[in-house]
Amino acid sequence: MSTQIYSLENVNELADGDKEFVITLVEAFLEEVPFDLENMIQAVKKNDPNSAYQYAHKMKPNFKLFCIDVVEQVKIIESWSKGALPKTDADPALIHIENVATEAINALKRDFA
């Protein structure tokens, strides 16, 4: 296993010992999250809060499931999307999400290749 950029604790609990289900969850994560992450990044950069919110909100449960430490930053993106925070708050949150999520995606790809 890689460093603790992600954890399978919640995944294993959900799968209840079903190794194939764990692999299915990992594959679903790797299929959806990189695409959604890139779209959220582009939406924030293009100052498109509605799209940014959709992608951020969609990814949040996946990040929680795999214990990837970006949930607070995703909430910042959501708050910016709703007009509650300035873009100057969203930008550093986005960088953190991009870096940590990319590292987790790469680690999952390595660990489940």
Buried (B, 14 or more C-beta within 10 A) or exposed (E): EEEEBBBBEEBBEEBEEEEEBBEEBBEEBBEEBBEBBEBBBEBBEEEBBEBBBBBBBBBBEBBEBBBBBBBEBBBBBBBBBEEEBEEEBBBEBBEBBBEBBBBBBEBBEEEEE
